[in-house]
Amino acid sequence: MKTTKKLISLLGLTLCLSSLNSCGKDVQEKELQNEQQVSSTQNQSAGEVLAVTADGTGKIVRYSLPETDIIRNRDQYRATDLIEIPMNPIYNAKFFKIKNEAEFANRLFVGPKVYVYGGGENGRITIKDNENGTVNLGFNIAVISGLKNRIISPNGTSEINVPDNSLVQHQAQLFDEVRRSFGSDTVLAALPGCPKRIVMNVVGEEYDANVLTQLGADYCEIDRPFNVVIKSISKTKAKDIMERFIYDNQVMVEVLFETRARYQVANLKIHFDKKKIFSDLKASIGFKKGWFKGELDVHIRKVIESQSLNISMHGADSSVTQLIINQAIDKFFAPFRADPNTPDHDKCDSGLCLQLSSTKFEEASDLDVTFAQSENTLTGQHYRTSATLRPTENRVEISGADNEGRGIPRERSVELLQTAQDGDIIEILPTSLYREYREFSNSSQRHDNNVCVRTERRCEDRKAFDPDRPRIDRPICRTVCAETQNQWTQYNDYGLQGSLFRELTDIAGEVPEIINGLAIKADFTEAGINRSVTCPINLFERVANGNAIQLRFQNVEGCDIFSKKRNLPSIHLVNNINYPITYRSGRTIQRWNGANEDHTQMQVYNPEIFFKGIVTVKSLGFSGLGNTVTRD
């Protein structure tokens, strides 16, 4: 692939440290001057017109170098030596110089690393079934400089955080050492090149990773992720990789990196007729007003762009456009001397103003800018970089869903993962249950009531009562209770007492209730409508892992989660654990005569239960655990 590079080094992709804001400008100006001097005296082919303005006054012409010169240039860059430079290991990087080429004398190159990014950056593995029963594993990696802590995502719409263990450390200190050791004009840059081969190494067995973009192309971007695919791997091996070997740190991604150089193949010349440009400027800004240079830059740029030559499509970047602007200012403008009685006098009194000048125009030549066009070549010099992979795990410790830190209340949920994939492993490690207890409250009260049930008439001689009174023959008679009965009533009340909470930390005996009570709720969008599905974990394929419960999150009978019509769901753990208690509630009345009453009913009480534990979602993804860089 041909690229037209003007203002970057012949190796390209120079990445100055953030503290070197001025380094890029100096390097660009120097290199542009060098490149514009190239091949003016060399034999060139007859010019090939690449573009012409509508009125024919402007054009871009390409002058190819002789083939012998191109071959010599390419061989010259391929003959350079890549030398590793020993540096303090605290910088967490390998450093290189390129010898036998003066152009690279002021550059110290950082050996790029391979970064495999994981679930936290939406870097999941994609699994595609093949007709022959095998699967393809696809994932994203990036060859990174380590000089940036954020890189652009594959779709270009967001950024990805680079972990600290992949970054060049102590960059300010590093640059100070570079200046002391190699000179104040030394630039720190990423060593340019391309992956020549990418493999996944699983316990010593290598699987080629086919790059979806062209592998070994003549231009590769540093700090930009790309997708690779392990093709036609057995389902059993894929499962072993994702669920066993990666957890044992036995999976690596290895990249054979080949350095790249840029060599000149042609000169491109941009030509504008001075009459056309001057006429357009005259119509735009006139003769009578003074302008600061910054203001003129804007006006001249608009005039250049209005020529519709599309110079950027032929490799001319903004710096080349600026050279054209500078030529126009130099050829068409003179110092402005304002009338002291005009507003322009105050404006231009504070600085140098310029005005369009017919005199300068008459003396000027056409506007011409020449710059080098180049191609990239792979040099045949290699080094290896690798990353040990670790699984992508999203770990949620459930300990404080309420104000007292008791866990998830019953019929409540907690989010586990924003985007779950079909086949993710969910591991639930219960640590305690905080459970409500209520004792039965049964009480009785008896009310005694003695009632006379038989009376009789009793008569007695009065004399027996009052011997001093005259005798009266008629006796004294009265009615008395001859028999009493206790007509009692007993009230029996049934219910529950007030609640007490107790934390159960030894919950081995509670596992069946946990399996039957916990659920996974999946929220997704289907046809633009928000939907959710709640599935008890006892529906999923489960395995025991010590005290933990592992389940595979996928479509099962009675729980349809994943579909091509739905986006990937966010998932929540729902506490539906129940310990139903049946009890008698109300009052019975018992009486002496058996006329009892029953105003009770049987009720079911579900105690409040808080679940505490650690939930880990083991996604189909991984990220780099560490990097190594070695010479091949």
SVG drawing of the C-alpha trace seen along z (x, -y; Angstrom):
<svg xmlns="http://www.w3.org/2000/svg" viewBox="-99 -61 125 93">
<polyline fill="none" stroke="black" stroke-width="0.4" points="0.0,0.0 1.4,-3.3 1.4,-6.2 2.4,-9.7 4.2,-10.9 5.8,-14.3 6.4,-15.6 7.1,-12.4 10.3,-10.5 11.3,-8.0 10.3,-5.4 7.0,-7.1 4.7,-6.9 6.9,-9.1 5.3,-9.3 6.7,-12.2 6.2,-12.0 3.4,-14.3 6.1,-16.5 7.7,-17.2 5.0,-19.4 7.5,-21.2 9.4,-18.3 7.0,-17.4 7.0,-20.9 10.8,-21.1 11.2,-17.6 8.4,-18.3 9.9,-21.5 13.4,-20.0 12.1,-16.9 9.9,-18.9 12.9,-21.1 15.0,-18.0 12.3,-16.2 11.6,-19.2 15.2,-19.3 15.1,-15.7 15.6,-14.6 15.6,-18.1 18.7,-17.2 17.8,-13.5 16.5,-12.1 12.8,-11.9 10.1,-10.5 7.9,-12.7 5.3,-14.1 2.0,-12.3 -0.8,-14.7 -2.8,-13.5 -5.4,-16.3 -6.3,-19.5 -8.5,-22.4 -11.7,-23.1 -10.1,-26.1 -6.8,-24.4 -4.8,-26.9 -3.8,-24.5 -2.6,-20.9 -0.7,-18.1 2.0,-16.3 3.8,-13.2 7.5,-12.7 8.6,-9.1 12.2,-8.4 14.1,-6.0 13.6,-2.3 17.3,-2.0 17.1,-4.9 14.0,-3.3 15.7,0.0 18.8,-1.7 16.7,-3.6 14.8,-0.5 18.0,1.6 19.6,-1.2 16.9,-1.2 16.8,2.6 20.5,2.6 20.1,0.6 20.9,2.3 18.5,2.6 20.5,2.4 19.0,2.9 20.0,0.2 20.4,1.2 18.3,-1.0 17.1,-0.9 14.5,1.9 12.3,-0.4 11.0,-1.9 9.3,1.4 10.3,1.3 12.9,2.3 14.7,-0.4 16.4,-0.3 18.5,-2.5 18.8,-2.1 22.4,-2.4 23.9,-3.1 21.3,-5.7 21.8,-9.4 18.1,-10.1 17.4,-8.1 20.4,-9.4 18.2,-11.5 15.6,-8.8 15.4,-6.3 12.7,-3.7 10.5,-1.9 9.8,1.8 6.0,2.2 4.2,4.7 1.1,6.9 -1.9,5.9 -4.9,8.3 -7.7,6.4 -10.6,8.0 -14.2,7.7 -13.8,4.4 -13.2,2.9 -15.8,4.9 -13.1,7.1 -14.9,10.4 -14.1,13.5 -16.5,14.2 -17.3,17.8 -18.5,18.8 -19.5,22.4 -18.3,24.0 -20.1,26.6 -17.5,29.3 -18.2,29.1 -15.2,26.8 -15.3,23.2 -13.5,20.0 -12.3,17.9 -12.0,14.2 -10.6,11.4 -9.0,8.0 -5.3,7.2 -3.2,4.1 0.5,3.6 1.1,0.7 3.9,-1.7 3.3,-1.9 3.6,-5.7 -0.1,-6.3 -2.4,-5.3 -5.4,-5.4 -5.8,-4.1 -8.6,-4.4 -11.1,-1.5 -11.5,0.5 -14.6,-1.4 -12.9,-4.8 -15.8,-6.0 -14.3,-5.5 -11.0,-5.0 -9.5,-2.0 -7.5,-2.2 -4.1,-0.6 -3.2,1.2 -0.3,-0.2 1.7,3.0 1.8,2.4 2.9,-1.3 6.4,-2.8 7.0,-3.8 8.6,-7.0 8.3,-8.8 9.5,-12.2 12.6,-10.5 13.1,-8.5 13.2,-11.6 15.7,-13.3 17.9,-10.3 17.4,-10.1 18.5,-13.8 21.5,-13.3 22.6,-10.1 21.7,-10.8 21.4,-14.6 18.7,-17.2 17.2,-16.8 16.6,-13.0 13.0,-12.0 11.4,-9.0 9.3,-7.1 7.5,-3.7 9.5,-1.4 7.4,-1.1 6.6,2.2 4.0,4.9 3.1,8.3 4.5,10.9 3.0,13.8 0.6,14.1 0.0,17.3 -1.8,18.4 0.4,20.7 -1.6,23.2 0.7,25.3 3.3,25.4 0.8,26.0 0.6,23.2 -2.5,22.0 -2.1,19.5 -4.1,16.3 -5.3,15.1 -5.6,11.3 -8.8,9.9 -6.8,7.0 -3.8,7.8 -1.0,9.4 2.4,8.2 1.1,5.2 3.4,2.3 1.6,0.1 0.4,1.0 -0.9,-1.3 0.6,-1.3 -1.8,-1.8 -4.8,-0.7 -6.6,2.6 -7.2,5.1 -9.1,8.4 -7.5,11.9 -9.2,15.3 -8.1,18.7 -9.7,20.9 -11.1,24.4 -10.3,25.3 -12.2,28.2 -15.0,27.3 -13.4,29.4 -10.1,27.6 -11.8,24.2 -13.6,25.1 -10.3,26.3 -8.6,23.0 -11.4,20.8 -12.3,22.7 -9.1,24.4 -5.7,23.5 -6.3,19.7 -7.0,20.0 -3.6,21.7 -1.7,19.0 -0.9,21.4 -2.1,19.4 0.0,16.8 -0.4,14.6 3.0,14.3 3.7,11.8 6.6,11.9 7.2,8.3 9.0,7.0 10.3,3.5 9.3,1.2 11.1,-1.6 10.0,-4.3 11.8,-5.1 11.2,-7.7 9.7,-6.6 8.6,-10.0 8.2,-13.7 4.8,-15.4 4.5,-19.0 1.5,-21.2 1.2,-24.2 -1.2,-27.2 -1.3,-30.0 -0.4,-33.2 -3.0,-35.2 -5.8,-32.9 -4.9,-33.0 -4.2,-36.7 -7.5,-37.4 -9.5,-35.3 -7.7,-37.0 -8.5,-40.5 -12.2,-39.6 -12.1,-38.2 -10.1,-40.8 -9.4,-43.8 -6.4,-46.1 -7.2,-48.8 -7.3,-46.9 -4.5,-45.6 -4.5,-42.0 -2.5,-40.1 -0.8,-37.0 -3.2,-34.8 -6.1,-36.4 -4.5,-36.0 -3.9,-32.3 -7.7,-31.7 -8.5,-33.7 -5.8,-32.2 -6.7,-28.6 -10.2,-29.2 -9.0,-30.3 -6.7,-27.3 -9.5,-24.9 -11.9,-26.6 -9.7,-25.5 -11.1,-22.0 -7.8,-20.3 -8.3,-18.0 -4.6,-18.1 -5.1,-16.2 -6.2,-13.1 -2.8,-13.0 -0.8,-13.0 -0.5,-16.8 -1.4,-17.4 -2.0,-20.6 1.7,-21.4 2.0,-21.4 -1.0,-23.6 0.7,-25.9 3.7,-26.1 1.5,-27.2 -0.1,-29.8 3.3,-31.1 4.4,-31.4 1.2,-33.4 1.9,-35.8 5.5,-36.2 4.6,-36.8 1.4,-38.8 1.5,-40.9 3.5,-43.9 3.7,-45.7 0.6,-47.8 0.9,-51.5 -2.4,-52.7 -3.8,-56.2 -3.5,-57.6 -7.2,-58.7 -8.6,-55.3 -9.6,-52.5 -7.0,-50.2 -4.3,-52.4 -5.1,-51.4 -5.4,-47.8 -2.1,-47.6 -0.3,-49.8 0.0,-46.8 1.6,-44.5 2.7,-44.0 -0.2,-44.2 0.0,-43.1 -2.0,-44.2 -2.4,-42.8 0.1,-44.4 0.0,-44.6 3.7,-45.5 4.6,-42.3 2.3,-40.3 4.1,-41.6 7.4,-40.5 6.1,-37.0 6.3,-33.7 3.6,-31.0 3.0,-29.1 4.8,-25.7 5.4,-23.2 7.2,-19.9 7.3,-17.1 8.4,-13.5 6.1,-10.5 7.2,-7.3 6.4,-3.7 7.0,-1.4 9.1,1.7 9.6,4.4 13.2,4.7 13.5,8.4 14.6,7.4 12.5,9.1 11.7,9.3 9.1,11.1 6.6,9.8 4.2,11.9 1.6,11.6 0.4,14.2 -3.3,14.1 -5.6,14.0 -9.3,14.6 -11.8,11.7 -13.6,11.8 -16.2,9.5 -16.3,9.9 -19.1,8.5 -18.9,8.8 -22.5,8.6 -22.2,7.4 -24.0,4.2 -27.2,3.9 -29.0,2.4 -27.9,-0.2 -26.7,2.4 -24.5,4.3 -26.7,7.5 -26.7,8.3 -29.5,8.4 -33.0,8.4 -35.5,10.9 -37.1,10.0 -34.4,7.5 -31.5,7.7 -27.9,6.5 -26.3,5.9 -23.5,8.3 -22.6,7.4 -23.7,4.9 -23.2,7.2 -23.3,10.9 -22.6,13.4 -24.0,16.8 -21.9,19.3 -20.5,17.1 -19.7,18.9 -21.4,17.5 -19.8,18.6 -21.8,17.9 -19.9,18.3 -22.4,17.8 -20.7,16.4 -23.7,15.9 -27.5,15.6 -28.9,13.0 -32.3,14.5 -35.3,13.2 -36.6,15.4 -40.0,15.2 -41.2,17.5 -44.7,18.8 -46.8,16.7 -49.5,18.9 -51.3,17.7 -54.4,18.7 -56.6,16.8 -59.4,18.5 -62.3,16.6 -64.2,18.5 -67.9,17.8 -69.7,19.7 -73.4,19.9 -76.3,21.3 -78.0,24.1 -80.5,25.3 -82.3,23.6 -84.6,24.8 -87.0,23.3 -86.0,23.5 -88.2,22.7 -87.3,22.5 -89.1,21.7 -88.9,18.1 -88.1,18.9 -85.0,20.4 -84.0,17.0 -85.5,14.7 -86.4,16.3 -87.4,13.0 -90.1,12.2 -93.6,13.6 -94.1,16.9 -95.4,16.9 -96.4,20.2 -95.6,19.4 -92.0,20.3 -89.6,18.2 -89.0,19.4 -86.5,18.4 -85.0,19.6 -81.4,20.6 -78.9,22.0 -78.7,25.7 -76.1,26.3 -73.6,24.1 -71.6,24.7 -68.4,23.0 -69.4,21.9 -65.9,20.9 -64.6,19.5 -61.1,19.9 -59.6,17.7 -56.6,19.2 -54.7,16.7 -52.3,17.9 -49.7,15.9 -46.0,14.9 -43.8,12.8 -41.6,9.9 -38.7,10.6 -35.1,11.2 -32.2,11.5 -29.5,14.0 -26.5,14.4 -25.8,17.9 -22.2,18.2 -22.1,22.0 -24.6,22.4 -23.6,25.8 -27.0,27.1 -28.8,24.2 -27.4,24.9 -30.7,26.5 -32.7,23.4 -30.1,21.2 -30.1,23.1 -33.9,23.0 -34.1,19.4 -31.5,17.4 -32.3,16.3 -30.7,14.4 -32.6,11.6 -31.6,10.6 -32.5,7.2 -32.3,6.6 -33.8,4.7 -35.9,6.5 -37.4,4.6 -36.8,1.4 -38.7,2.5 -37.1,3.1 -37.7,6.6 -36.5,8.8 -36.5,12.5 -35.9,13.9 -34.6,17.5 -34.0,19.5 -30.5,20.8 -31.7,24.3 -32.7,24.3 -29.1,24.0 -26.4,26.6 -24.5,26.5 -21.4,27.9 -20.0,27.6 -16.7,25.9 -15.8,26.3 -18.3,24.2 -19.2,22.3 -22.0,23.0 -21.0,22.7 -23.6,22.4 -23.3,21.8 -25.4,18.8 -27.1,19.8 -30.5,20.6 -32.2,23.5 -35.7,25.0 -37.9,22.5 -35.5,19.7 -34.9,18.0 -32.3,15.2 -30.2,15.0 -31.5,14.3 -30.2,12.6 -33.1,10.1 -31.9,9.0 -28.9,7.1 -26.6,8.7 -28.3,8.5 -27.3,7.0 -27.7,9.5 -28.7,9.2 -28.7,11.6 -32.1,11.8 -32.7,13.0 -35.9,15.1 -34.8,17.4 -37.8,18.6 -38.1,20.4 -41.9,20.7 -43.3,21.2 -46.9,22.4 -48.5,21.2 -51.9,20.8 -53.3,17.3 -56.3,16.0 -58.3,17.1 -60.3,20.1 -62.9,19.9 -63.5,22.9 -66.5,23.1 -67.6,25.3 -70.5,26.7 -68.4,27.5 -69.9,24.7 -66.5,23.8 -65.6,21.3 -62.7,21.3 -61.7,18.1 -58.2,19.2 -56.7,19.8 -53.5,21.4 -51.1,18.8 -47.7,19.0 -45.0,16.6 -41.8,15.9 -39.1,14.6 -36.9,11.7 -33.6,13.2 -30.6,11.3 -28.1,13.0 -24.4,12.3 -21.7,13.7 -19.2,13.3 -20.4,13.6 -17.9,13.9 -18.8,13.8 -16.2,15.6 -16.7,14.2 -15.5,15.5 -12.6,13.0 -9.2,12.3 -6.6,9.7 -2.8,9.5 -1.3,10.4 2.2,9.3 4.4,8.6 7.9,9.7 9.9,8.4 12.9,10.3 15.0,10.2 14.3,12.9"/>
</svg>
